[in-house]
Amino acid sequence: MLLEHLAMGIYVEIPIHASMDELWEKTQNPQLHQRWDLRFTQIEYLPREDEEPHRFLYRTRIGFGLKIDGQGESIGERDGEDGARTSSLKFWSEDPKSLIKTGSGYWKYVPDGKKPWPGEDARHPTIRFFTWYDYEARFGTLGKLIDRFLFRPLLGWATAWSFDRLRLWIEKGITPEASRDRAIAYALARGTMAFIWFYHGLVPKLLYQDRIELDLLSRITPPDFLRTAATFAGVLEVCFAFLLILLWRQTWPLWVTIVLMLAGIPIVALTAPEYLHAAFNPVTLNISLAVFAGIALVVRRDLATAASCLRKPKENS
């Protein structure tokens, strides 16, 4: 009983500067919807008679050749004179791999009614686009635990990230595919930087205190403090690696990396020039780290992020 009360519906809201017709088309047309929504790989509407709900099939590929299939139905309608619209849906899956057994929810499109700022296109007001949905999980108590602590938070994040990808498509013309590629490039660049900082702090400084590391430090550190300095530098580098991950959207660790890496090359050239022509040397390492930081800074612009969305409804909504 307690597990049933732990599970709460998923709510996501984002303001989008768009015409109602464009937003409706990109969310209700299955060919367009499947391009921006991370939760679905394929959506296909089934034939219907007039006034019948839209029946659809959906498929989500989860990697390693595995996929999850499901079905649903939706009803779109206009809600009154203010131009707001609602799309209600039910969904279910008989696929034994699916954690979701059955669920329901809605999408709502509400013009905020505010006058546009100077310079904004009055034909494209801000629309509050939000969703709420909930579902029943399979696999008994184990399924509820997995859903509560892993699957549901991941699904909520995927919904929010997808909503921001939709916003970038409508407002700035950045296609969903471009948003995906930017996110991958950013993750690879920042993740590789974090790995390099972590490895060089842990292995040659903390675990083994490598001869070359000690020799480089000896050029600027008194002999009595050499091993202490190596340990301290290793701890700093490991901590900085964690900061790069924990402060995922912050840019200052990227700028710090660029400054330190570019400043480090002339320092080595002055204090230990023999290392500049070694097989593995500070020039290639430092320049590589600086370039990774530069790539992350470039692709970070207009990067889709779940942080752009509200995850709880406003009190006066």
Phi and psi in degrees as a GROMACS rama.xvg file:
@    title "Ramachandran Plot"
@    xaxis  label "Phi"
@    yaxis  label "Psi"
@TYPE xy
-62.017  -39.3265  LEU-2
-63.1548  -33.9436  LEU-3
-66.5157  -33.4965  GLU-4
-79.68  -23.2693  HIS-5
-67.3399  -36.7058  LEU-6
-76.1829  125.925  ALA-7
-124.465  156.191  MET-8
-63.3095  159.579  GLY-9
-97.4505  125.82  ILE-10
-122.034  132.806  TYR-11
-141.894  133.948  VAL-12
-138.548  141.11  GLU-13
-145.905  139.33  ILE-14
-83.4295  133.09  PRO-15
-127.674  128.676  ILE-16
-85.4169  98.1558  HIS-17
-160.012  163.941  ALA-18
-78.8487  150.059  SER-19
-61.4095  -38.7001  MET-20
-64.4399  -41.8449  ASP-21
-67.9454  -43.6307  GLU-22
-63.739  -41.504  LEU-23
-62.5223  -43.9284  TRP-24
-64.1572  -42.648  GLU-25
-74.4689  -14.7174  LYS-26
-104.979  -23.8089  THR-27
-100.98  -21.6739  GLN-28
-79.3488  116.601  ASN-29
-61.3441  -33.4105  PRO-30
-66.0547  -33.13  GLN-31
-83.9469  -39.0205  LEU-32
-58.6388  -45.0515  HIS-33
-69.0479  -14.4928  GLN-34
-75.1488  -34.9981  ARG-35
-105.677  -17.8708  TRP-36
-89.8664  112.221  ASP-37
-63.5427  -20.6426  LEU-38
-76.6378  -16.7584  ARG-39
-128.094  138.058  PHE-40
-93.9225  -32.9721  THR-41
-148.883  135.837  GLN-42
-131.008  131.776  ILE-43
-135.803  120.052  GLU-44
-76.6907  142.358  TYR-45
-94.9059  154.663  LEU-46
-58.6  147.986  PRO-47
-146.554  159.004  ARG-48
-86.5324  162.894  GLU-49
-56.974  142.595  ASP-50
71.766  -4.36218  GLU-51
-81.6415  151.266  GLU-52
-62.1693  152.876  PRO-53
-72.2404  116.12  HIS-54
-90.8784  141.133  ARG-55
-144.663  157.658  PHE-56
-110.428  142.888  LEU-57
-132.16  154.911  TYR-58
-140.027  137.704  ARG-59
-126.462  120.865  THR-60
-87.3219  128.855  ARG-61
-111.226  12.0462  ILE-62
94.8325  163.335  GLY-63
58.2088  30.4588  PHE-64
78.6046  2.88635  GLY-65
-91.7824  147.768  LEU-66
-143.445  157.329  LYS-67
-123.098  128.031  ILE-68
-108.676  149.613  ASP-69
-156.568  177.839  GLY-70
-134.027  164.58  GLN-71
-167.09  176.571  GLY-72
-147.344  144.821  GLU-73
-134.497  154.288  SER-74
-132.249  123.002  ILE-75
-106.051  137.355  GLY-76
-152.114  156.547  GLU-77
-90.6536  140.106  ARG-78
-107.754  64.369  ASP-79
96.2617  -171.588  GLY-80
-79.1821  -17.6893  GLU-81
-78.6633  -1.67031  ASP-82
86.802  1.57022  GLY-83
-67.0021  150.434  ALA-84
-132.795  156.488  ARG-85
-135.621  140.137  THR-86
-124.569  111.303  SER-87
-95.4847  149.088  SER-88
-148.425  154.089  LEU-89
-124.868  147.694  LYS-90
-146.899  154.333  PHE-91
-158.417  161.985  TRP-92
-144.063  132.159  SER-93
-99.3466  3.74892  GLU-94
-70.9527  122.757  ASP-95
-65.2097  -14.4747  PRO-96
-82.6894  -13.3261  LYS-97
-81.3073  128.793  SER-98
-71.5405  -28.2974  LEU-99
-84.4241  125.558  ILE-100
-92.1835  -55.1449  LYS-101
-156.202  151.645  THR-102
-163.287  179.32  GLY-103
-156.901  164.215  SER-104
178.575  -162.766  GLY-105
-155.348  158.153  TYR-106
-113.386  140.89  TRP-107
-131.473  140.771  LYS-108
-123.422  109.669  TYR-109
-126.047  110.993  VAL-110
-59.828  136.001  PRO-111
-77.2301  -11.9393  ASP-112
77.2682  0.683732  GLY-113
-84.1453  149.08  LYS-114
-71.207  143.207  LYS-115
-67.1407  151.21  PRO-116
-68.4099  156.949  TRP-117
-55.0569  132.308  PRO-118
93.3755  -15.9105  GLY-119
-80.7992  152.726  GLU-120
-76.3341  112.712  ASP-121
-64.6504  -18.6742  ALA-122
-76.1672  -14.5571  ARG-123
-122.301  77.7125  HIS-124
-71.7926  170.97  PRO-125
-78.5953  132.264  THR-126
-115.617  128.696  ILE-127
-79.3378  110.353  ARG-128
-106.254  117.28  PHE-129
-143.12  159.624  PHE-130
-135.74  152.497  THR-131
-140.11  135.312  TRP-132
-154.312  156.929  TYR-133
-146.575  164.135  ASP-134
-156.274  165.333  TYR-135
-101.964  132.543  GLU-136
-92.5446  150.845  ALA-137
-84.1318  178.399  ARG-138
68.9713  27.6623  PHE-139
61  -141.344  GLY-140
-63.6113  -40.6408  THR-141
-61.1499  -43.57  LEU-142
-61.7318  -39.0878  GLY-143
-66.9308  -37.3211  LYS-144
-67.0912  -45.4513  LEU-145
-60.7132  -42.2541  ILE-146
-64.4874  -45.6075  ASP-147
-65.1053  -42.6176  ARG-148
-102.757  -11.8035  PHE-149
-131.001  -60.8604  LEU-150
-68.6517  -45.7118  PHE-151
-64.7443  -45.7762  ARG-152
-60.1677  -39.1581  PRO-153
-66.088  -40.3905  LEU-154
-66.6741  -39.7527  LEU-155
-63.1857  -43.0195  GLY-156
-62.6049  -43.3531  TRP-157
-62.3299  -37.673  ALA-158
-64.7194  -46.6637  THR-159
-65.3901  -44.1466  ALA-160
-61.8579  -39.6959  TRP-161
-66.6198  -38.6934  SER-162
-61.3742  -40.2297  PHE-163
-70.7086  -33.342  ASP-164
-63.5175  -38.4824  ARG-165
-63.9401  -43.5986  LEU-166
-59.0233  -44.9294  ARG-167
-64.1062  -34.9457  LEU-168
-64.234  -45.5551  TRP-169
-75.9696  -46.0233  ILE-170
-80.5608  -34.6668  GLU-171
-122.46  0.232489  LYS-172
73.1944  17.0063  GLY-173
-85.724  112.836  ILE-174
-64.861  154.945  THR-175
-56.8043  -35.8488  PRO-176
-66.0571  -38.8447  GLU-177
-66.5998  -39.4144  ALA-178
-62.1085  -41.1265  SER-179
-61.6876  -45.7532  ARG-180
-65.9227  -38.0628  ASP-181
-63.6912  -42.6261  ARG-182
-62.8804  -40.6018  ALA-183
-65.3231  -45.556  ILE-184
-62.0229  -41.5583  ALA-185
-64.098  -45.0931  TYR-186
-64.2686  -41.4028  ALA-187
-65.1687  -44.8245  LEU-188
-65.6586  -49.1755  ALA-189
-71.0895  -39.2355  ARG-190
-64.7591  -39.5171  GLY-191
-65.5815  -40.6791  THR-192
-59.07  -46.9027  MET-193
-61.1035  -40.2074  ALA-194
-63.191  -43.915  PHE-195
-64.55  -45.6031  ILE-196
-59.5242  -44.8641  TRP-197
-64.2438  -47.3625  PHE-198
-62.949  -46.8214  TYR-199
-71.9096  -21.6209  HIS-200
-80.6318  -39.9594  GLY-201
-79.8943  -53.3027  LEU-202
-76.4454  -61.6333  VAL-203
-78.4989  -12.2164  PRO-204
-110.169  -46.5983  LYS-205
-89.8707  -44.3118  LEU-206
-82.3463  -43.5392  LEU-207
-118.626  -17.8355  TYR-208
44.873  68.3914  GLN-209
-56.4042  147.383  ASP-210
-58.3218  -42.4517  ARG-211
-66.2144  -41.3558  ILE-212
-60.3715  -45.1297  GLU-213
-65.659  -37.3555  LEU-214
-65.922  -42.7962  ASP-215
-62.5877  -42.5898  LEU-216
-67.9262  -29.0956  LEU-217
-65.8752  -20.0383  SER-218
-72.2974  -20.988  ARG-219
-127.545  1.0632  ILE-220
-126.6  137.381  THR-221
-59.7486  144.481  PRO-222
-55.5285  -36.606  PRO-223
-66.2693  -23.4243  ASP-224
-109.352  13.5562  PHE-225
-63.4171  -52.5266  LEU-226
-69.6603  -33.7075  ARG-227
-63.8924  -40.7183  THR-228
-64.7744  -39.3955  ALA-229
-63.9778  -42.5773  ALA-230
-64.0604  -44.9216  THR-231
-62.3141  -43.5538  PHE-232
-63.3187  -39.5339  ALA-233
-63.1892  -43.3381  GLY-234
-62.3902  -43.1992  VAL-235
-60.73  -42.9015  LEU-236
-67.6069  -41.0282  GLU-237
-63.5673  -43.9381  VAL-238
-63.0152  -39.9285  CYS-239
-64.7626  -36.0307  PHE-240
-60.6775  -43.2349  ALA-241
-66.2736  -35.3688  PHE-242
-63.0156  -38.1133  LEU-243
-60.1867  -32.1823  LEU-244
-85.2896  -46.6759  ILE-245
-66.9583  -38.0973  LEU-246
-98.7405  59.6289  LEU-247
-58.053  -34.6449  TRP-248
-96.5513  -7.44191  ARG-249
-76.1346  140.853  GLN-250
-94.7092  -20.4324  THR-251
-61.5238  -34.4919  TRP-252
-63.4634  -28.259  PRO-253
-69.5426  -44.7897  LEU-254
-66.1027  -38.8454  TRP-255
-59.8035  -42.0702  VAL-256
-61.4627  -46.1217  THR-257
-60.654  -47.0155  ILE-258
-63.7017  -46.9958  VAL-259
-65.0958  -41.8436  LEU-260
-67.9164  -43.4525  MET-261
-71.8762  -33.8309  LEU-262
-72.4263  -27.2868  ALA-263
-68.6915  -29.7347  GLY-264
-64.3797  -51.2096  ILE-265
-66.2093  -28.2785  PRO-266
-64.6293  -45.0827  ILE-267
-65.3977  -38.5492  VAL-268
-61.2116  -33.4819  ALA-269
-83.3807  -36.5196  LEU-270
-96.568  -30.0922  THR-271
-147.166  65.0077  ALA-272
-62.1492  -22.167  PRO-273
-64.997  -20.6113  GLU-274
-81.3475  -12.1271  TYR-275
-70.7884  -22.8382  LEU-276
-109.758  16.6048  HIS-277
-74.5451  165.044  ALA-278
-59.9966  -45.0412  ALA-279
-117.718  110.521  PHE-280
-132.545  164.809  ASN-281
-62.4662  -24.8599  PRO-282
-64.4664  -53.9468  VAL-283
-65.9056  -40.1561  THR-284
-64.945  -49.5389  LEU-285
-66.4548  -42.2056  ASN-286
-65.3717  -39.1951  ILE-287
-61.1808  -46.1989  SER-288
-63.1545  -41.8934  LEU-289
-63.1284  -39.6953  ALA-290
-66.9997  -42.2798  VAL-291
-58.2659  -42.3026  PHE-292
-64.2597  -40.6247  ALA-293
-64.0081  -41.4113  GLY-294
-60.9085  -44.1918  ILE-295
-61.8884  -38.4031  ALA-296
-65.6612  -39.3057  LEU-297
-69.6257  -50.5148  VAL-298
-76.0603  -13.772  VAL-299
-65.4083  -26.153  ARG-300
-63.0415  129.476  ARG-301
55.5888  41.3882  ASP-302
-86.5291  130.128  LEU-303
-61.9963  138.336  ALA-304
-148.086  138.837  THR-305
-65.9987  -20.3784  ALA-306
-66.7607  -13.644  ALA-307
-73.67  -11.2387  SER-308
-105.541  149.773  CYS-309
-80.0617  141.188  LEU-310
-110.907  0.511665  ARG-311
-136.81  144.05  LYS-312
-68.2038  148.207  PRO-313
-65.5121  149.764  LYS-314
-62.6735  -31.8798  GLU-315
-95.3678  9.30154  ASN-316
